[in-house]
Amino acid sequence: MLTFLRQPLVLFTLFTVAVLSIVLLLYSVAASAPDAPDNQLKVTTGNSLPGTAARLAELVPARDTSAAIPADAATILARKQIPILCYHQLRNWRTRDSEMAKTYIVEEENFRNQIKMLADSGYHTILPDELYDYLVHNKPLPEKPVMLTFDDTNLDHYKVAAPVLEQYGFKGVFFVMTVSLGRPNYMSKAQVKALSDSGHIIGSHTWDHQNVKKYEPKDWITQIENPSRQLQEITGKPVQYFAYPFGLWNEQAIPELKKRNFKAAFQLATSRDASEPLFTIRRIIASGYWSPRQLHNSMINSF
Ligand SMILES: [Zn+2]
């Protein structure tokens, strides 16, 4: 009875099958462990497994290999948008400010309260390289990411915004139009360099704020190439991000920006281009009329 079990080959085969089954079972336990929300939990999960399984868990390849292959436009468009705020002037309203202008002028105390709301709500600022790596390579972002951008070189960016950001450990992106460098009420070159040196990002916002939809060939030199060179000389870093003046863009501008080493460009709140989402990244203007709560609601509704 069951004499075939005494055959050495059969015994060896059965033994091998049994060992392989156990290894596969342990492997599947390790592989099916739920995604840990942070490294701490991952370490705990690994340590709780018996020796063989723990070693197997270490050998399990990362399941997401998409980081190696740049995402196509459809993939980028499908990823959740990150809220990006656009600020201009940060100063108290004056009687001559028009109703429209007040949209672009956030009073100092309101700005402090808006940024405090972001910090109190658990937001973390991210910079354009992190956004790019998230969109193109699916790299993870911190919890509750937000990007803070500041257009037009206003002196209040250095005097008001930077100290408030510093207070909360936040970093911002400053889109500079180079024509205004050193003029009254605008930042100097030294102030732009100081922002860059303290970890903020300096991007281009053209030479003198002309609408890119109206550029002639020579304008790509004066509005884009020369300002990039100047900003690189000031900061010692490449200029890789662009904000369209007035948020206005067209299809023709995108290859011109790519030719000049830009990795991405920021507009305002219109739809992104179906084939060029990186060059039509959306932002909302943080209105001077908004309370912190209204700003938060707009962030949630717009992205
Ligand atoms: Zn502007």
Residues whose N, C-alpha, C, O or C-beta is under 5 A from the ligand:
A	BS01	ZN	D151 D152 P245 F246
